Amino acid sequence: MPTSERVLCIPRSQLNAAGSFHGFRPTDSAFAAKLLNPASFSYRPRSEVETDPSYKQLIPYVVLRCEGEVFHYRRGGSGTEARLHAKRSIGIGGHINPSDGTDAYTAGMLRELHEEVAIGTHTANPPIGFINDDSTPVGQVHLGVVHVFELSEPHATAREASIADGGFATVSMLLQASEQFETWSQFVLQELGSRADY
């Protein structure tokens, strides 16, 4: 990772005040307002917060869906998070930086998405929930914000070597191989598998 990179964070105390949880938590306006209060946002050196669990780095986690199937891939060796290499995933996303501008969260989410995959016409939806997993070193310093983007066609082409072996499959099919997926994806797959609207 670039030593000078600064990333969007919230203090862990903000999560504790909103209501700490483990796994996937469906969103609601009151919880989101407490957790994503811009007054608590700060940009901190990534080299420091990657090992400092007193801060949570906010990570948009975008799931691409088309006609009941979701995009999945294997994390290649070129990704910046070595702790996730070779794991399968259904989430596209990454860190938010100061250069992402005024509406940094949304701009950063779209920047990360389009850096990693080429997609056609899509509809971006508000967050469906959050992911927190303090059981792993990666999870202790990150907080996922889960979005589902509906694609008009099942096409997503990798633009980076960190996205490998991509394709679309039903949630039920992916759940059968859930042990191959990173923890965050396991949480989201379980949630999607339990929802009638997905």
C-alpha positions in Angstrom: 0.0 0.0 0.0 1.2 3.6 -0.6 2.8 4.8 2.6 1.2 8.2 2.2 -2.4 6.9 1.6 -5.0 8.3 3.9 -8.3 6.5 4.3 -11.8 7.4 5.6 -12.4 6.1 9.2 -14.7 6.3 12.1 -13.6 5.8 15.7 -14.6 2.4 17.1 -16.4 4.3 19.9 -18.8 5.5 17.2 -19.7 1.9 16.4 -20.1 1.1 20.0 -22.4 4.1 20.6 -24.6 3.1 17.6 -24.7 -0.6 18.8 -21.8 -2.9 18.1 -22.7 -6.2 16.4 -21.0 -9.2 14.7 -21.8 -10.4 11.2 -24.3 -8.7 9.0 -26.7 -6.1 10.3 -29.6 -4.9 8.1 -29.7 -1.1 7.8 -32.2 1.2 9.2 -32.3 5.0 9.2 -31.6 5.5 12.9 -28.7 3.1 13.0 -27.2 4.4 9.8 -27.5 8.0 11.0 -25.6 7.2 14.2 -22.9 5.1 12.5 -22.3 7.3 9.5 -22.4 10.7 11.2 -20.0 12.8 9.1 -19.0 14.7 12.2 -17.1 11.5 13.3 -15.3 11.0 10.0 -11.6 11.4 9.6 -8.9 10.5 7.2 -6.0 8.7 8.7 -2.8 7.1 7.4 -3.6 3.7 6.2 -0.2 2.4 7.3 -1.3 3.2 10.9 -5.0 2.2 11.0 -4.4 -1.2 9.4 -3.1 -2.3 12.8 -5.1 0.0 15.1 -8.5 -1.4 16.0 -9.5 1.8 17.8 -10.5 3.0 14.3 -12.8 1.3 11.7 -12.0 2.0 8.0 -15.3 2.4 6.1 -15.4 0.1 3.1 -18.2 0.2 0.5 -18.9 -3.5 -0.4 -20.8 -3.6 -3.7 -22.6 -6.8 -4.8 -23.5 -6.9 -8.5 -26.7 -8.8 -9.3 -28.6 -9.6 -12.5 -31.7 -11.7 -12.8 -31.3 -13.4 -9.5 -27.6 -14.2 -9.9 -24.7 -12.4 -8.3 -21.1 -11.8 -9.5 -18.4 -13.7 -7.7 -14.6 -13.9 -8.2 -11.3 -15.0 -6.6 -9.0 -12.4 -5.2 -5.8 -12.4 -7.2 -2.3 -11.8 -5.8 -2.1 -8.2 -7.0 -4.6 -6.9 -4.5 -3.4 -4.6 -1.7 -4.9 -6.7 1.1 -2.5 -9.7 1.2 -4.6 -11.3 4.0 -7.4 -12.0 1.5 -5.4 -13.4 -1.4 -6.9 -16.5 -3.1 -10.2 -16.1 -1.2 -13.4 -15.9 -3.2 -15.7 -12.9 -2.9 -18.9 -11.3 -4.0 -18.0 -7.8 -2.9 -16.3 -5.0 -5.0 -15.0 -2.1 -3.1 -12.1 -0.4 -1.3 -10.9 2.5 0.7 -12.2 6.1 0.5 -9.6 8.8 0.1 -9.6 12.6 0.5 -9.2 13.0 -3.2 -12.6 11.5 -3.8 -14.1 14.9 -3.2 -17.0 16.5 -1.3 -19.3 13.5 -1.5 -16.3 11.3 -0.9 -18.2 8.1 0.2 -20.3 7.8 -3.0 -17.5 9.0 -5.3 -15.0 6.7 -3.7 -17.4 3.7 -4.0 -18.0 4.4 -7.7 -14.2 5.0 -8.3 -13.3 1.6 -6.7 -16.1 -0.2 -8.6 -15.1 1.1 -12.0 -11.4 0.6 -11.3 -12.0 -3.0 -10.7 -14.7 -4.1 -13.2 -16.3 -2.8 -16.3 -20.1 -3.1 -16.2 -23.0 -2.0 -18.3 -26.2 -0.2 -17.3 -26.8 -0.5 -13.6 -29.0 0.8 -10.8 -27.2 1.8 -7.6 -29.2 1.1 -4.5 -28.8 2.5 -0.9 -27.0 0.3 1.6 -28.9 -2.9 2.6 -26.7 -3.4 5.7 -23.4 -3.3 7.4 -20.7 -6.0 8.1 -18.5 -6.2 11.2 -16.2 -9.1 12.1 -13.8 -8.5 15.0 -12.7 -12.2 14.9 -10.0 -11.6 12.3 -7.2 -9.1 12.0 -8.7 -7.7 8.8 -12.1 -7.4 10.3 -11.0 -5.7 13.4 -10.0 -2.6 11.5 -12.7 -2.5 8.7 -16.4 -1.9 8.6 -18.3 -2.9 5.5 -21.2 -1.0 4.0 -23.2 -3.3 1.7 -24.8 -2.1 -1.5 -26.5 -4.2 -4.2 -26.2 -2.9 -7.8 -28.7 -4.3 -10.2 -27.3 -4.8 -13.7 -29.3 -4.8 -16.9 -27.1 -7.7 -18.3 -24.9 -10.3 -16.5 -21.6 -8.8 -17.7 -18.8 -7.7 -15.4 -15.3 -7.7 -16.9 -12.2 -7.5 -14.6 -10.0 -4.5 -15.1 -7.5 -5.5 -12.4 -5.6 -8.7 -11.8 -7.0 -8.7 -8.3 -10.3 -9.8 -9.8 -9.9 -13.4 -11.2 -12.2 -16.2 -12.3 -15.2 -14.0 -12.3 -18.7 -15.1 -13.2 -22.4 -15.1 -12.1 -24.2 -17.7 -10.1 -27.3 -18.0 -7.9 -26.9 -17.3 -4.2 -28.0 -20.9 -3.3 -25.2 -22.3 -5.5 -22.6 -20.0 -3.9 -23.8 -20.9 -0.4 -22.9 -24.5 -1.2 -19.3 -23.4 -1.5 -19.4 -20.8 1.2 -16.2 -22.1 2.9 -14.2 -20.8 -0.1 -15.4 -17.3 0.5 -14.0 -14.5 2.7 -15.9 -14.0 5.9 -17.6 -10.8 4.7 -19.0 -12.6 1.6 -20.2 -15.5 3.8 -22.2 -13.1 5.9 -23.8 -11.4 2.9 -24.5 -14.6 1.1 -26.3 -15.9 4.2 -28.3 -12.7 4.4 -29.3 -12.7 0.7 -30.2 -16.4 0.9 -32.6 -15.6 3.7 -34.5 -12.8 2.0 -37.4 -13.4 -0.2 -36.6 -10.3 -2.3 -33.3 -11.7 -3.3 
